[in-house]
Amino acid sequence: MQSEAPLTPQMRSVIQRMARAQRTPMHLLSPQQARDAYEQGAGVLEVPKVALARVEDFEIPARDGTPLPARRYAPSFEKLPTLLYLHGGGFTIGSVATHDILCRELSRLSGCAVVSLDYRLAPEHVFPTAVNDAWDALAWLAAQPDCGPLAVGGDSAGGTLATVCAILARDAGMPLALQLLFYPGCAAHADTPSHSRFATGLVLEREHIDYFFSQYLQRPEEYEDWRFAPLNAPDVDGVAPAWFGLAECDPLVDEGVMYADKLRLAGAAVDLEIYRGVTHEFIKMGRAIPEARQAHQAAAQALREAFSKVFDLT
């Protein structure tokens, strides 16, 4: 572990426990083995699972006709504002199941509906399939009469997809109340200072990032495509307001700040919080990391405030 990382005592304890477990590094596993390992550990540090009035599985059609599994969470059966949530996992791992508790918390705390999408994963489905699936789901939700105003959000690679969807929504004239971004990937290359400083020993390592990129991208020019690296987007004027929840000890923190600055310079309303002393993936560690619970509350409040401008959640 890099000794310079200013971890909180709770975060340091989690990292030490992970090291003692001596699991095979994810980048040495096959994609399916990596998915299985992530699935098995996904709920270990989560807050308790809450019951909601409405939790239902359904399907959303992709443009090629493939049914994409999705799950709706809501505190009631009324028409509610809806957050499309896109899970993290480097476009290779993760699922509705791995992010079930987080989505329940966001719905419970915000009072809005959350729709979590199982977009297709690499390497079976390479770039830009995940982008297309995310956008198809958002467009489908926008056309549903029982769906209120929309926001889009996600963590890590899911945050990347959310930023892209926000730009596509702008281009399509689709109003979004908010883009909710937990430590999104935004850059084409892992070359910022935070990528060097936090390259090893802190949950998301350089070798993991290289592994995920190699599964998702097939050609060198795809690294520069703004649908993979939103910092390369030629224009973000008029995109939805953004809330960022970043982790201080995260390779992705610098590019998250850079993208927030890009949005601000384009005139977008941006609320950015850097949670000190925690790492990538911290929002799924609410049982052990108090900053995770703080981030859940802050994200839910951002949703409530954004939706209150267009919908009465009381």
Helices and strands as residue ranges (DSSP letters): H 9-21, G 26-28, H 31-41, E 54-61, E 67-74, E 80-86, H 100-110, E 113-117, H 129-142, E 147-155, H 157-172, E 179-182, H 193-197, H 206-216, G 220-224, G 230-232, E 242-249, H 253-265, E 270-279, G 282-284, H 290-308
